[in-house]
Amino acid sequence: MIVLLIALCIADGVLAQIRYSVPEEADHGTLVGNIAEDLGLDLTKLASRHFQVVPGSRTPHLEVNVENGVLFVNEKIDRERICKQSASCQLNMEVFLENPLELFRVEIEVVDINDNPPSFPETDITVEISESATPGTRFPLESAFDQDVGTNSLRTYDITSNNYFYLDVQTQTDGNKFAELVLEKPLDREQQAAHRYVLTAVDGGQPPRTGTALLVVKVLDSNDNVPVFEQPVYAVTLSENAPAGTLVIQLNATDTDEGLNGEIAYSFSNHISGRVKDIFSIDQRAGRIEVRGEVDFEESSLYQIFVQAKDKGPNAVPAHCKVLVTVTDANDNAPEITFSTVTESVSEKAAPGTVIALLSVTDLDAEENGQMDVEILGEVPFKLKSSFRNYFTIVTDGSLDREKADSYSVTVVARDKGSPSLATSKSIRVQVSDENDNAPAFTKAIYDVYVTENNVPGAYIHAVTALDPDVGQNALISYSILECEIQAMSVKTYVSINEETGYLYALRSFDYEQLKDFTFVAQAKDAGATELSANATVKVIIVDQNDNAPLVLAPMGKNGTAKEPLPRSAEPGYLVTRIVAMDADDGENARLSYSIQRGNENGMFRMDWRTGELRTARRVSAKRDPHQSYDLLIEVRDHGQPPLSSSASVLVVLADGVAEGRGPADRGGAAAKAKESSLDLTVILIIALGSVSFIFLLVMIVLAVRCQKEKKLNIYTCLTSDCCLGRSSCCSRRGRAHQKKLSKSDIMLVQSAVNVTGAGTAQVPVEESGSFGSHHPNQNYCYQEHRQRAQPMWSHSDRVCRPAA
């Protein structure tokens, strides 16, 4: 019959205990119990929670079906072979489940059955008794042995019914039975020299089993004094692990007889166990009991030694005593640490108290020698938690950071309280698994990237770098550029980025004269389950190259040659002309110098290399042919590396007359000439404005007639609509209110056809700055904005990347 006993000893909700009993010799497959059902576990979750037996607690005699929790007999259990004569025979195993961790201790008691009969060491037992022995004399008989225990063990002895002897069955302190043959009636060797009886040993099983031996009693001639011990029972103590030869006790028995009848020989009684004979020896003459084998407290803490003293005379009657040897424990067993389960890795986000390992600690010693202190060595974020009896769990004790420590060596030390103390240590390696808890970080918040203009499209220009202290996918960084607009175009038409390396490439050839710098945002993003990112600002600065030669704006002439008159009376320092040039580059690349390359071999002229003013260096020679001109080649050179230059051809023609307004001596004449030129320009403007006004009046009349016919639009609507005005508001005051500074690429030049004097409109004159040297100074123009009305290239707002709409 299988008995189930459940003892719930839950510590912190982790562990429990269940107890079964099973008879020995049960056949293979015999059901012991269902652990899962008896513990109230959900059978459907056993597989997902990895229900299993702790490897160190497995036994070949029992097996557990991990799918349904059934505990059954795997092979026949022989209690006598497993537990020998131990009163209790118990098999232990531990099972556990994960998520969360739950440990259960299963105790299986092996119940003894009466499968072994008592047996005597010898089938014939001979006892010699002197005929002078008096009634009541006791003679210990050799004990029978029964491998069973408990009620199935040896219960009593029986002897064939007779007139001379009876059996007195006694019980030792350890529960073993032995029989003494008690003389009930005096013997007479002459009448009967030997008596034969059947000695029977009976166990307590149901039905009882028996074992028999032939008891032969030989009657000897008389030796009337028997040895006498000083006391019937001796008690001594002996230290565990006492070396061979250690004296246990010195026995002394006396016999008043003389000669051989008084000479005593000591020996062990017949009924002591063979194990006692293996551990102890006795000197037959001196009565010294000494250690001969290994004394192990863990095997037995008490030994009973039965000794008999017998003289050497005829018909000797032995005397008996008992020696009780108590073994004192020595601290000879170090603690043992066994890890039942260990988690391979723990997340760095694991909450404090997360279980990473389950272990048990045992010590075979007793009392203080078996009491232990268990601790974790070193400063690690883990601690021990007592779970159940000698079981402990290692749990996290604080937050983990894989970036600071990716693994820990956790060393558990168990130290007993014996003297001297013994200790054992075991270590496990706990890996800390990475979580995506660190965003990438750029090495710089702002990158200044200098790119020389006229670069090759697709050229590498810089690299941005971001670092992520995580590992694996969590540290795999990809780079990208956030979408925005530069000059109304996507930033991704200007630059690109390698998403793996962060290398930046120019997608177009930059022109410093159109775009001096621009800014965009680079983003680094990791590949974690929850993506983390960081941004950095990249400012691309275009570096000017000397890629524009100087452009000569004035003086201008036909076929590229400008004619300038030179009065023959001009004084030295007379201003012949001024070379006006510009360079689209910047800095040193746009700083110009002027020089005469050809035609000034006689040193007639001098050139101011800074301002470009061409002046006479001396008077014109009176002998010079008036029809002979000076053909000068003027070079304009910038200061770039390498420098670029342009040339202008100036033909200086000699003229008769007095030099006015251009020499240093006559400033008033020049002013008068300028006033006259200004007057001529005013007359021309008045005529032009009158013509434009007349044409505008005719257009207004035609439009008024058309609007009157259609009866849909009034004159005011017609005047203000774009269809009627032909978008002539480019020259209006509203346009001027925008206050835009337009570049050449944003402006179209259209000749004014009308002169508007009404409110809200005004004429915008062209400046005579030389910027548009081909325009006639007496013509009137207005600026008309392109249909796209784009921001000018030089606007600061176009150089800063704006998010795309």
C-alpha positions in Angstrom: 0.0 0.0 0.0 1.3 3.4 -1.0 0.8 6.2 1.6 0.9 9.9 0.7 1.8 12.6 3.2 2.0 16.2 2.1 3.8 18.7 4.4 3.6 22.2 3.0 6.6 24.0 4.5 6.6 27.0 2.3 9.4 29.6 2.8 8.9 32.9 0.9 6.4 31.1 -1.4 9.1 29.0 -3.0 9.3 25.5 -1.5 7.1 22.7 -0.3 7.5 19.1 0.8 5.6 16.0 -0.1 6.0 12.5 1.3 5.2 9.1 -0.1 5.8 5.6 1.1 6.2 2.5 -1.1 6.8 -1.1 -0.2 10.1 -2.7 -1.2 10.2 -5.2 -4.0 7.4 -3.3 -5.9 7.4 -4.2 -9.6 8.6 -1.8 -12.3 5.9 0.7 -13.2 4.2 0.6 -9.8 2.5 4.0 -9.2 3.8 5.8 -6.2 1.9 9.0 -6.6 1.2 12.0 -8.9 3.4 14.8 -7.6 1.7 17.5 -9.7 -1.8 16.6 -8.7 -1.0 16.1 -5.0 0.7 19.6 -5.0 -2.2 21.2 -6.8 -0.1 22.2 -9.8 -1.6 23.1 -13.2 -0.8 20.0 -15.4 -1.2 22.0 -18.6 1.7 24.3 -17.6 4.2 21.6 -16.6 6.0 21.6 -19.9 6.1 25.4 -20.3 7.5 25.8 -16.8 10.1 23.1 -17.4 9.0 20.7 -14.7 12.0 18.5 -13.9 13.9 16.6 -11.3 17.0 18.3 -9.8 19.9 16.4 -11.4 21.8 15.7 -8.2 18.8 14.1 -6.5 17.9 11.5 -9.1 17.7 7.8 -8.0 17.7 4.8 -10.4 14.9 3.2 -8.4 12.3 5.9 -9.1 11.3 7.9 -12.1 9.1 11.0 -12.7 7.1 11.6 -15.8 7.8 15.3 -16.3 4.8 15.6 -18.6 2.1 14.6 -16.1 4.0 14.5 -12.8 3.5 10.7 -12.2 6.1 9.2 -9.8 6.6 5.4 -10.4 8.9 2.6 -9.6 11.7 2.3 -12.2 13.4 -0.8 -10.8 12.8 -3.1 -7.9 13.8 -1.6 -4.5 15.8 -3.9 -2.2 15.5 -2.1 1.1 18.1 -4.3 2.8 20.7 -3.4 0.1 20.0 0.3 0.2 19.5 1.0 3.9 20.9 -2.2 5.5 19.8 -2.3 9.1 18.7 1.3 9.4 15.3 1.6 11.1 14.3 4.2 8.6 14.9 3.9 4.8 14.1 7.0 2.8 14.8 8.1 -0.8 14.8 11.8 -1.5 14.5 13.8 -4.6 13.8 17.4 -5.5 11.7 18.7 -8.4 11.3 22.2 -9.5 9.5 24.5 -11.9 10.6 27.7 -13.5 9.0 31.0 -14.1 8.7 31.5 -11.2 11.1 29.2 -9.5 9.3 26.7 -7.2 11.2 23.8 -5.5 9.5 20.8 -4.0 11.2 18.1 -1.9 9.8 14.6 -2.3 10.5 12.0 0.4 9.8 8.4 -0.4 9.9 6.0 2.5 10.7 2.5 1.5 8.5 0.2 3.7 10.0 -3.1 4.7 8.3 -6.3 3.9 9.0 -9.6 5.5 11.1 -11.1 2.7 14.0 -12.4 4.7 13.8 -15.1 7.4 16.1 -15.1 10.4 19.3 -17.1 10.0 22.1 -18.3 12.3 25.7 -17.9 11.3 26.3 -21.6 11.8 23.8 -24.4 11.4 25.4 -26.2 14.4 25.9 -24.4 17.6 28.0 -26.1 20.4 27.9 -25.0 24.0 30.1 -26.6 26.6 28.7 -26.6 30.2 30.4 -28.0 33.2 28.4 -30.5 35.1 29.1 -28.5 38.2 27.1 -25.6 36.8 24.3 -24.6 39.1 20.7 -24.0 38.0 20.3 -20.4 36.9 23.6 -20.2 35.2 23.3 -18.4 31.9 25.0 -19.3 28.7 24.7 -16.7 25.8 23.9 -18.2 22.5 25.1 -17.0 19.1 22.5 -14.6 17.7 20.5 -15.1 14.6 20.4 -12.3 12.0 17.4 -11.0 10.2 17.9 -8.4 7.4 14.4 -7.1 7.8 13.7 -4.3 10.3 10.9 -3.1 12.5 8.1 -5.6 13.1 9.6 -7.9 10.4 12.9 -8.2 12.3 13.9 -10.9 14.7 11.2 -11.1 17.5 12.1 -14.1 19.7 13.9 -17.4 20.0 12.5 -20.9 20.8 14.1 -24.2 21.8 12.9 -27.7 21.8 11.0 -28.5 25.0 13.3 -30.3 27.6 13.9 -30.7 31.3 17.3 -29.0 31.6 17.2 -25.7 29.8 15.0 -22.8 28.9 15.6 -19.7 26.8 15.7 -16.2 28.2 15.3 -13.7 25.3 16.7 -10.2 26.1 16.7 -7.0 24.2 19.8 -4.8 23.7 19.7 -1.0 23.8 19.8 -0.9 20.0 16.7 -3.2 19.9 18.4 -6.3 18.8 17.3 -9.6 20.5 19.6 -12.3 21.8 19.0 -15.5 23.7 20.6 -16.9 26.8 20.5 -20.6 27.6 19.5 -20.9 31.3 20.3 -24.0 33.2 17.1 -25.1 34.9 18.3 -28.5 36.3 21.8 -29.8 37.3 23.6 -31.7 34.6 25.2 -35.1 35.1 27.8 -35.8 32.5 27.8 -39.5 33.4 24.2 -39.8 32.7 24.2 -37.7 29.5 27.3 -36.2 28.0 25.5 -34.3 25.3 22.1 -32.7 24.8 20.8 -31.8 21.3 18.0 -29.3 20.7 16.5 -27.3 17.8 17.1 -23.6 18.3 14.5 -21.6 16.4 14.6 -17.8 15.6 11.2 -16.2 14.8 10.6 -12.8 13.2 7.5 -10.6 13.7 6.2 -10.6 10.2 2.8 -11.7 9.1 3.1 -14.6 8.5 6.2 -15.0 10.6 9.4 -16.5 9.1 11.8 -18.7 11.1 15.3 -19.9 11.0 16.8 -22.9 12.9 20.1 -24.3 14.1 21.1 -27.4 15.9 22.1 -26.6 19.5 24.5 -29.2 21.0 25.2 -28.9 24.7 28.3 -30.8 25.8 28.5 -31.6 29.5 32.1 -31.1 30.9 33.8 -32.1 34.0 33.7 -29.6 36.8 35.8 -26.4 37.2 34.0 -24.9 40.1 35.2 -21.2 40.1 34.4 -18.8 37.3 36.1 -15.5 36.4 34.5 -12.3 37.8 34.5 -8.9 36.1 34.8 -5.7 38.3 31.5 -4.5 36.9 29.0 -5.9 34.4 28.8 -2.8 32.2 31.6 -0.4 31.2 31.0 3.0 29.6 33.9 4.7 27.7 34.2 7.5 25.1 36.3 7.4 22.0 37.2 10.2 19.6 36.2 9.8 16.0 39.1 8.9 13.6 41.1 7.5 16.6 44.1 5.9 15.0 44.7 2.1 15.0 46.1 0.9 18.3 44.3 3.4 20.4 43.3 1.9 23.8 39.6 1.8 24.3 39.5 0.1 27.7 41.6 -2.2 29.9 39.3 -5.0 31.2 40.2 -7.0 34.3 38.5 -10.2 35.5 39.7 -12.4 38.4 39.5 -16.1 39.1 40.2 -17.5 42.5 41.3 -20.9 41.1 44.9 -21.7 40.6 46.9 -22.8 37.6 45.1 -23.2 34.4 41.8 -23.0 36.2 42.7 -19.4 37.2 44.3 -18.3 34.0 41.9 -16.1 32.1 41.4 -15.7 28.4 39.4 -12.7 27.0 37.4 -12.8 23.8 34.4 -11.2 22.2 31.0 -12.9 22.7 29.6 -14.8 19.8 26.6 -12.6 19.3 28.4 -9.3 18.6 28.2 -8.0 15.0 31.0 -8.5 12.5 31.3 -4.7 12.1 32.4 -4.4 15.8 35.0 -7.1 15.2 36.3 -5.1 12.2 36.7 -1.9 14.3 37.9 -3.3 17.6 40.3 -6.0 18.8 40.9 -7.6 22.2 44.0 -8.9 23.7 43.2 -12.5 24.9 45.7 -12.3 27.8 45.6 -8.7 28.9 42.0 -7.9 28.2 42.9 -4.7 26.3 40.4 -3.5 23.8 42.0 -1.4 21.1 41.0 0.3 17.8 41.9 -1.7 14.7 39.7 -0.1 12.0 38.2 3.3 11.1 36.0 4.9 13.8 33.4 7.0 12.0 30.9 9.0 13.9 28.7 9.4 10.8 28.4 5.6 10.6 27.6 5.0 14.2 27.9 7.1 17.4 27.6 4.1 19.8 29.1 0.6 19.8 28.2 -2.2 22.2 31.0 -4.7 22.8 30.2 -8.0 24.6 33.2 -9.6 26.2 33.6 -12.9 27.9 36.3 -14.1 30.3 37.0 -17.8 30.5 39.6 -19.7 32.5 41.7 -22.4 30.9 40.7 -25.1 33.3 38.5 -28.0 32.3 34.8 -27.3 32.2 35.4 -23.6 32.3 32.4 -21.4 32.8 32.8 -17.9 31.1 31.9 -14.6 32.7 30.4 -11.8 30.6 30.4 -8.0 30.6 29.3 -5.3 28.2 31.4 -2.3 27.1 29.5 0.8 25.8 31.7 2.9 23.5 30.4 6.4 22.8 32.0 8.0 19.8 32.6 11.8 20.0 32.2 13.7 16.7 35.3 15.3 15.2 35.0 18.0 12.6 36.3 15.9 9.8 33.7 16.7 7.1 33.8 20.0 5.3 30.5 21.4 4.1 29.3 20.4 0.6 27.7 22.9 -1.8 25.5 21.7 -4.6 24.0 23.9 -7.2 20.6 22.5 -8.3 19.9 25.1 -11.0 21.8 28.1 -12.4 20.5 30.8 -14.7 22.8 31.3 -17.6 22.3 35.0 -17.9 20.3 37.7 -16.2 19.0 40.9 -17.8 20.6 44.1 -16.7 17.0 45.4 -16.2 16.2 42.5 -13.8 14.4 43.7 -10.7 16.0 43.3 -7.3 15.2 39.8 -5.9 15.4 38.0 -9.2 16.5 34.4 -8.6 19.6 33.3 -10.6 20.6 30.1 -8.8 19.3 27.5 -6.3 21.8 25.6 -4.1 21.9 23.3 -1.1 24.5 23.1 1.6 25.1 20.0 3.8 27.6 18.9 6.5 27.8 15.2 7.6 29.1 16.2 11.1 26.9 16.8 14.1 26.0 19.6 16.4 28.3 22.6 16.1 30.5 20.7 13.6 27.5 20.4 11.3 26.2 23.9 11.8 27.2 26.3 9.0 27.3 29.9 8.0 26.8 30.6 4.3 27.8 33.8 2.6 28.7 35.3 -0.8 32.3 36.6 -1.1 33.2 40.1 -2.4 31.2 43.1 -3.4 28.8 41.8 -6.0 25.1 42.9 -6.6 23.8 39.5 -5.3 22.8 38.1 -2.0 21.8 34.8 -0.4 18.3 34.1 0.6 17.5 31.2 2.9 14.6 29.2 1.3 14.0 25.9 3.0 16.1 23.9 5.5 19.6 23.8 4.0 18.5 25.3 0.6 19.4 28.8 -0.5 18.7 31.0 -3.5 21.0 33.6 -5.0 19.0 36.7 -5.9 19.9 40.1 -7.3 20.6 42.8 -4.7 20.3 46.0 -6.6 20.4 47.2 -10.2 22.8 45.8 -12.8 24.6 47.7 -15.5 26.1 45.6 -18.3 28.1 48.5 -19.5 30.0 48.6 -16.2 30.3 44.8 -15.7 29.1 42.2 -18.3 29.6 39.2 -16.0 30.1 38.4 -12.3 31.9 35.5 -10.6 29.7 34.7 -7.6 31.5 32.7 -5.0 29.5 31.0 -2.2 31.4 30.0 0.9 30.0 27.6 3.5 31.9 27.5 6.8 31.0 25.2 9.8 31.3 26.1 13.4 33.6 23.3 14.4 37.1 23.8 15.8 39.0 24.2 13.7 36.4 25.4 11.3 36.2 23.8 7.8 35.0 25.7 4.8 34.1 25.0 1.2 33.6 27.4 -1.6 32.0 27.1 -5.1 31.8 29.7 -7.8 29.4 30.3 -10.7 29.7 32.8 -13.6 26.7 35.0 -14.1 26.5 36.7 -17.5 24.6 40.1 -17.6 22.6 40.2 -20.8 22.3 43.6 -22.6 19.2 45.8 -22.8 18.9 48.7 -25.1 19.3 51.3 -22.4 21.9 53.6 -24.0 21.2 55.9 -26.9 24.0 56.5 -29.4 26.1 59.6 -28.7 27.9 61.6 -31.4 31.5 62.4 -30.7 30.6 66.1 -31.4 27.4 68.0 -31.0 28.3 70.2 -34.0 30.5 69.3 -36.9 32.1 72.0 -39.0 32.8 70.6 -42.5 34.9 72.6 -44.9 34.4 71.8 -48.6 36.2 73.5 -51.4 33.9 74.7 -54.1 33.9 73.0 -57.5 34.2 69.7 -55.7 33.6 66.4 -57.6 30.0 65.2 -57.1 30.0 62.0 -55.0 33.3 63.0 -53.2 33.8 62.1 -49.6 33.8 65.3 -47.5 33.7 64.2 -43.8 32.6 61.5 -41.4 30.3 61.7 -38.3 30.8 59.1 -35.6 28.4 58.0 -32.9 29.2 55.5 -30.2 26.8 53.2 -28.3 28.0 51.3 -25.2 25.5 48.6 -25.7 26.4 45.4 -27.6 24.9 43.3 -30.4 21.9 44.7 -32.2 21.5 47.3 -29.5 24.9 48.8 -30.5 24.4 48.5 -34.3 24.2 52.1 -35.4 22.7 53.3 -38.7 23.1 56.9 -39.8 20.7 59.1 -41.7 20.0 62.7 -42.6 16.8 64.3 -41.3 14.7 65.6 -44.2 14.8 69.4 -44.6 15.0 72.0 -47.4 17.9 74.2 -48.6 17.0 76.8 -51.1 13.6 75.1 -51.6 15.3 71.8 -52.4 15.7 68.6 -50.3 19.0 68.4 -48.3 19.3 64.9 -49.7 20.1 66.4 -53.1 23.1 68.2 -51.6 24.7 65.5 -49.4 24.3 61.8 -48.6 25.4 59.7 -45.7 26.6 56.1 -45.6 24.2 54.5 -43.1 26.8 52.1 -41.8 29.9 54.2 -41.6 28.6 57.8 -41.2 30.7 58.9 -44.2 29.3 62.1 -45.8 29.4 62.6 -49.5 28.7 65.7 -51.6 26.0 65.0 -54.3 26.7 68.1 -56.3 29.5 70.5 -57.1 29.1 73.5 -54.8 29.5 77.1 -56.0 30.7 79.5 -53.3 29.3 82.4 -55.3 25.8 80.9 -55.0 25.9 79.2 -51.6 28.4 79.9 -48.9 27.2 77.5 -46.2 24.3 75.4 -45.1 23.3 73.3 -42.1 21.5 70.0 -41.6 20.9 67.4 -38.9 22.5 63.9 -38.9 20.8 61.2 -36.9 22.3 58.0 -35.4 19.9 55.3 -34.5 20.5 51.9 -32.9 18.9 48.6 -33.9 17.4 47.7 -30.5 13.9 46.4 -30.1 13.0 49.9 -28.9 15.1 52.1 -31.1 17.1 55.0 -29.5 18.6 57.8 -31.5 20.7 61.0 -31.2 21.2 64.0 -33.4 24.1 66.1 -34.4 24.3 69.4 -36.3 26.5 69.4 -39.4 27.5 72.8 -40.8 28.9 72.6 -44.3 31.1 75.6 -45.1 32.0 76.2 -48.7 35.5 77.3 -49.2 36.1 79.8 -52.0 38.3 78.8 -54.9 39.8 81.2 -57.4 37.6 80.1 -60.2 36.4 83.4 -61.5 38.7 85.7 -63.5 38.2 89.5 -63.1 35.5 91.0 -65.3 36.2 94.4 -66.8 33.1 96.6 -66.7 34.4 99.9 -67.9 35.4 101.5 -70.0 33.6 99.7 -72.8 34.0 100.2 -76.5 33.3 98.7 -79.8 35.0 95.4 -80.6 36.4 95.2 -77.1 38.5 98.4 -77.4 37.7 101.6 -75.6 38.7 105.0 -77.0 39.7 107.7 -74.6 40.7 111.2 -75.7 43.9 112.8 -74.3 44.3 116.6 -74.8 47.8 117.5 -76.0 47.9 120.1 -73.3 47.2 117.6 -70.5 49.4 118.1 -67.5 51.2 115.2 -65.8 48.6 113.3 -63.5 45.8 114.0 -66.0 43.1 111.2 -65.5 42.7 109.5 -68.8 40.2 106.9 -67.7 39.5 104.5 -64.9 39.4 100.8 -65.3 36.4 99.3 -63.5 36.5 95.6 -62.9 34.9 93.1 -60.5 35.6 89.5 -59.4 32.9 87.1 -58.3 35.3 85.4 -55.9 35.8 86.4 -52.3 38.7 87.5 -50.1 42.2 87.5 -51.7 40.7 85.8 -54.7 38.7 89.0 -55.4 41.4 91.6 -54.5 42.4 93.1 -57.8 45.5 94.9 -59.1 45.9 96.8 -62.3 48.9 97.1 -64.6 49.9 98.2 -68.1 51.1 95.2 -70.1 51.8 96.8 -73.4 51.9 100.2 -75.2 53.6 102.2 -72.5 57.2 101.6 -73.5 58.1 105.3 -73.4 56.5 105.7 -69.9 53.8 108.2 -71.0 51.3 106.7 -68.6 51.2 105.4 -65.1 48.6 103.1 -63.6 47.4 103.1 -60.0 47.5 99.3 -59.3 44.9 99.7 -56.5 42.2 102.0 -58.0 42.7 101.3 -61.7 43.1 105.0 -62.6 45.1 105.6 -65.8 46.9 109.0 -65.6 49.6 110.7 -67.6 53.1 110.5 -66.2 54.4 113.5 -68.3 53.3 116.0 -70.9 52.6 114.9 -74.4 55.7 115.5 -76.6 55.2 118.4 -79.0 57.0 116.4 -81.7 54.4 113.5 -81.5 52.3 112.9 -84.5 48.7 114.0 -83.6 47.4 111.1 -85.6 49.4 108.6 -83.7 47.4 107.1 -80.8 48.5 105.1 -77.8 47.3 101.5 -77.9 47.4 100.3 -74.3 46.8 96.7 -73.0 45.6 96.9 -69.4 45.8 93.7 -67.3 43.5 93.1 -64.3 44.9 90.3 -62.0 43.4 88.9 -58.8 45.5 87.6 -55.8 44.2 84.0 -55.9 46.4 80.9 -56.0 47.0 80.5 -58.9 46.0 84.1 -59.9 43.6 84.8 -62.8 43.6 87.8 -65.0 41.7 89.7 -67.7 42.7 92.4 -70.0 41.2 95.5 -71.5 42.3 97.4 -74.6 42.3 101.2 -74.3 43.1 103.4 -77.3 44.2 106.8 -76.2 43.7 109.3 -79.0 45.4 112.7 -78.9 42.9 115.6 -79.2 43.4 119.3 -79.6 42.0 121.6 -76.9 42.4 122.4 -73.3 42.1 119.6 -70.8 39.0 120.2 -68.6 37.7 118.5 -65.5 40.2 115.6 -65.6 43.3 117.2 -64.5 44.1 118.3 -61.0 44.1 122.0 -61.9 40.5 122.4 -63.2 37.8 121.0 -60.9 35.1 123.6 -61.7 34.9 122.8 -65.4 34.2 119.2 -64.6 31.3 120.2 -62.4 29.8 122.3 -65.1 30.1 119.4 -67.6 28.4 117.1 -65.1 25.5 119.6 -64.6 25.0 119.8 -68.4 24.9 116.0 -68.7 22.4 115.8 -65.9 20.2 118.4 -67.6 20.2 116.4 -70.8 19.1 113.3 -68.9 16.2 115.1 -67.2 14.8 116.2 -70.6 15.0 112.6 -71.8 13.2 111.3 -68.7 10.4 113.9 -69.1 9.8 112.9 -72.7 9.8 109.2 -71.8 7.3 109.7 -69.0 5.0 111.7 -71.2 5.0 109.0 -73.8 4.3 106.3 -71.2 1.5 108.3 -69.7 -0.1 108.8 -73.1 0.0 105.1 -73.9 -1.3 104.2 -70.5 -4.3 106.5 -70.9 -5.2 104.9 -74.3 -5.0 101.4 -72.6 -7.3 102.6 -69.8 -9.9 103.9 -72.2 -9.9 100.6 -74.2 -10.3 98.6 -71.0 -13.1 100.8 -69.7 -15.1 100.3 -72.9 -14.6 96.5 -72.8 -15.7 96.3 -69.1 -18.7 98.4 -69.8 -19.8 96.0 -72.5 -19.5 92.9 -70.4 -21.1 94.5 -67.3 -19.2 92.2 -65.0 -16.3 94.2 -63.8 -16.1 97.8 -62.7 -13.3 100.1 -63.5 -11.7 99.7 -60.1 -11.7 95.9 -60.3 -10.3 96.1 -63.8 -7.6 98.4 -62.7 -6.5 96.2 -59.8 -6.8 92.8 -61.4 -3.7 91.1 -62.7 -5.5 90.2 -66.0 -6.1 93.9 -66.7 -2.7 95.2 -65.5 -0.6 92.4 -66.9 1.0 91.9 -63.5 2.6 95.3 -63.8 2.7 95.5 -60.0 6.3 94.4 -60.0 7.2 98.1 -60.0 4.5 98.9 -57.3 5.0 100.2 -53.9 3.9 96.9 -52.5 6.8 95.2 -54.3 9.1 97.8 -52.8 7.7 97.1 -49.4 9.0 93.5 -49.6 12.5 94.9 -49.2 14.1 91.9 -50.9 17.6 92.0 -52.0 17.5 90.2 -55.3 20.3 88.4 -57.0 21.0 88.4 -60.7 19.5 85.0 -61.2 16.2 86.1 -59.6 15.8 89.3 -61.8 14.6 89.8 -65.4 15.1 93.2 -66.9 12.2 94.7 -68.9 12.1 98.1 -70.5 9.5 100.5 -69.1 6.7 101.1 -71.5 4.5 103.4 -69.4 4.9 106.1 -66.8 2.6 105.6 -63.9 2.1 108.6 -61.6 -0.9 107.4 -59.7 -0.8 106.4 -56.0 0.6 103.1 -55.1 3.0 102.8 -58.0 6.5 104.3 -58.7 9.3 103.8 -61.2 12.4 102.0 -60.0 15.5 103.4 -61.8 18.5 101.4 -62.7 21.6 102.4 -60.7 24.6 103.4 -62.8 27.0 101.2 -60.7 28.5 99.4 -63.6 26.9 96.1 -62.5 25.0 96.0 -65.8 27.5 97.7 -68.0 25.7 96.8 -71.2 22.6 98.9 -70.2 22.3 102.3 -71.7 22.2 104.9 -68.9 19.4 106.8 -70.5 16.9 103.9 -70.6 14.5 103.2 -67.7 13.9 99.7 -66.3 12.0 98.1 -63.5 12.8 94.8 -61.8 10.2 92.0 -62.4 10.4 89.0 -60.1 10.4 85.5 -61.5 7.1 83.5 -61.4 8.5 81.3 -58.7 9.4 84.3 -56.5 12.2 82.3 -54.9 14.2 83.7 -52.0 17.5 85.2 -53.3 20.5 83.0 -53.1 22.3 85.2 -50.7 19.5 85.2 -48.1 20.7 83.8 -44.7 17.4 81.9 -44.3 18.1 79.8 -47.3 21.4 78.6 -46.0 19.8 77.1 -42.8 18.1 73.8 -43.3 14.4 74.1 -42.8 12.1 71.1 -42.3 10.4 70.2 -45.6 6.7 71.2 -45.7 
